[in-house]
Amino acid sequence: MTRIKISDDGSIHVPAKLLKSIGLRPGSYAIVGKDDGRLWIEKTDYDPFTEGAAPPPADSIERIIEQEREKSDQANRKFERLIEDPPEVRPEDRRDFWD
């Protein structure tokens, strides 16, 4: 058993000797969990393509549609405000002013 101190931010430092004993090195990946009041750490093989290959959430299309609907509604509200109170057109805003 090795006694360690928990940092103010909750992080812990596991001695290198313990990590090496279960095959963990800098850059390795591990799973951490708790069971019956004990914390445990276990080596895992990490495949960066596994996360990328995961299917999108089931409601992702609905979320995209809702975001697009909200953007459209905002644009329509802005357009309606401009129709009700159009901005002043200055002479220099007209194309023929500069010809």
C-alpha positions in Angstrom: 0.0 0.0 0.0 1.1 3.5 -0.8 -0.3 6.6 0.9 -0.9 9.6 -1.5 -2.2 13.1 -0.9 -5.2 14.5 -2.8 -4.5 17.9 -4.3 -6.8 20.9 -3.7 -8.3 20.4 -7.2 -9.0 16.8 -6.4 -6.3 15.3 -8.6 -4.0 12.6 -7.3 -0.5 11.5 -8.2 0.0 7.8 -8.6 3.6 6.7 -8.2 5.3 5.7 -11.4 6.3 2.3 -9.9 2.6 1.4 -9.4 1.6 2.5 -12.9 4.4 0.6 -14.5 3.4 -2.5 -12.5 0.1 -2.7 -14.4 1.6 -1.7 -17.7 0.7 2.0 -17.8 3.2 4.5 -19.2 2.9 8.2 -20.1 0.4 8.5 -22.9 -1.4 5.3 -21.9 -5.2 5.2 -21.3 -6.9 3.8 -18.2 -10.4 3.3 -16.9 -11.0 4.6 -13.3 -14.0 3.6 -11.3 -15.4 2.9 -7.8 -16.7 -0.2 -6.2 -17.8 -0.7 -2.6 -16.0 2.5 -1.4 -12.8 1.7 -3.3 -11.4 3.5 -6.3 -9.7 1.4 -9.0 -7.7 2.0 -12.1 -7.4 -0.4 -15.0 -5.3 -0.3 -18.2 -7.3 -0.1 -21.4 -6.4 -0.2 -25.0 -7.6 3.1 -26.6 -8.6 3.1 -30.2 -9.1 6.7 -31.4 -11.2 5.5 -34.3 -13.7 3.8 -32.0 -15.2 7.2 -30.9 -15.3 8.5 -34.4 -17.1 5.4 -35.6 -19.9 5.8 -33.1 -23.3 6.5 -34.6 -24.7 10.0 -34.1 -27.3 10.5 -31.4 -30.8 9.3 -32.4 -32.2 12.8 -32.2 -29.4 14.6 -34.1 -31.5 15.3 -37.2 -34.3 16.7 -35.1 -31.8 19.0 -33.3 -30.4 20.2 -36.6 -33.9 20.9 -38.0 -34.8 22.8 -34.9 -31.6 24.9 -35.1 -32.3 25.7 -38.7 -35.9 26.6 -37.9 -34.7 28.9 -35.1 -32.3 30.7 -37.5 -35.1 31.1 -40.0 -37.4 32.5 -37.4 -34.8 35.0 -36.3 -34.2 36.1 -39.8 -37.9 36.5 -40.4 -38.3 38.6 -37.2 -35.4 40.8 -38.3 -37.0 41.2 -41.7 -40.4 42.1 -40.2 -38.7 44.8 -38.0 -37.0 46.3 -41.0 -40.2 46.3 -43.0 -42.1 48.1 -40.1 -39.4 50.6 -39.5 -37.1 50.8 -42.6 -33.7 52.4 -42.3 -33.2 55.9 -43.7 -31.8 55.8 -47.2 -29.2 58.6 -47.5 -28.2 60.1 -50.9 -24.8 58.4 -50.8 -26.5 55.1 -50.3 -28.0 55.3 -53.8 -26.0 53.9 -56.7 -26.5 56.9 -59.0 -25.0 59.2 -56.4 -21.5 57.9 -57.2 -21.9 57.9 -61.0 
